[in-house]
Amino acid sequence: MDYDCFAFTKKGKRIDTTYSCQVAFGGDTLTVPGSGGVDTNIAWTIEATDAVGNSTTVDCSLLVVNPAM
C-alpha cells in the first residue's frame, strides 16, 4: 500500500515530506512510527474486497497536530 506525506507553507504551497515520514501497513492496521512533524498530512487509499469479489476503495488522510495546543 502506498502513502503520501506533505505539508503546506503559509502561502498554501504544497511541500512533499515523504522523505521524513514513516508509515507501515500490516493487515488492517496502519502504524506511523515517524510522522514528519506537526502539520504533516498523511494520505493513503484502502481497498476492500468481499468473498464474492465486490470491492470498493476509500481515500483516507490525517493531519499531525501538536497535542499541547
C-alpha positions as CSV (number, residue, x, y, z in Angstrom):
1,M,0.0,0.0,0.0
2,D,1.3,3.4,-0.9
3,Y,1.0,6.6,1.1
4,D,1.8,10.3,0.6
5,C,3.1,12.8,3.1
6,F,3.0,16.5,2.6
7,A,2.7,19.9,4.3
8,F,1.6,23.4,3.2
9,T,3.5,26.6,3.5
10,K,1.8,29.7,4.9
11,K,1.2,30.8,1.3
12,G,-0.5,27.4,0.5
13,K,2.3,25.8,-1.5
14,R,2.3,22.0,-1.1
15,I,5.6,20.6,0.0
16,D,6.5,16.9,-0.3
17,T,7.6,15.5,3.1
18,T,7.6,11.8,2.2
19,Y,11.3,11.6,2.9
20,S,10.7,12.3,6.6
21,C,7.5,10.3,7.1
22,Q,7.4,6.7,8.0
23,V,4.2,4.6,7.6
24,A,3.8,0.9,8.0
25,F,0.8,-1.3,6.9
26,G,0.1,-4.7,8.4
27,G,-3.2,-6.4,7.7
28,D,-5.9,-3.9,8.7
29,T,-3.5,-1.7,10.8
30,L,-1.7,1.4,9.9
31,T,1.2,2.5,12.1
32,V,3.0,5.8,11.9
33,P,6.4,5.5,13.6
34,G,7.6,8.8,12.2
35,S,5.1,11.4,11.2
36,G,7.4,14.0,9.7
37,G,6.4,16.6,12.3
38,V,3.5,18.9,13.2
39,D,1.3,20.0,10.2
40,T,2.2,17.0,8.1
41,N,-0.6,15.5,6.1
42,I,-0.6,11.7,5.6
43,A,-2.8,10.3,2.9
44,W,-3.5,6.7,1.7
45,T,-6.1,4.7,-0.2
46,I,-7.5,1.4,1.1
47,E,-9.3,-1.2,-0.9
48,A,-11.6,-3.9,0.5
49,T,-12.9,-6.9,-1.4
50,D,-15.6,-9.3,-0.1
51,A,-15.8,-13.1,-0.6
52,V,-17.8,-12.7,-3.8
53,G,-15.4,-10.2,-5.4
54,N,-17.2,-6.9,-4.7
55,S,-14.6,-4.2,-4.0
56,T,-14.5,-0.6,-3.1
57,T,-11.8,2.0,-2.3
58,V,-11.7,4.8,0.2
59,D,-9.3,7.7,0.4
60,C,-8.1,8.3,4.0
61,S,-6.0,11.1,5.5
62,L,-4.8,12.5,8.8
63,L,-3.2,15.7,9.9
64,V,-0.5,15.6,12.6
65,V,-1.2,18.2,15.3
66,N,0.6,19.5,18.3
67,P,-1.1,17.8,21.3
68,A,-0.2,20.7,23.6
69,M,-2.5,23.1,21.6
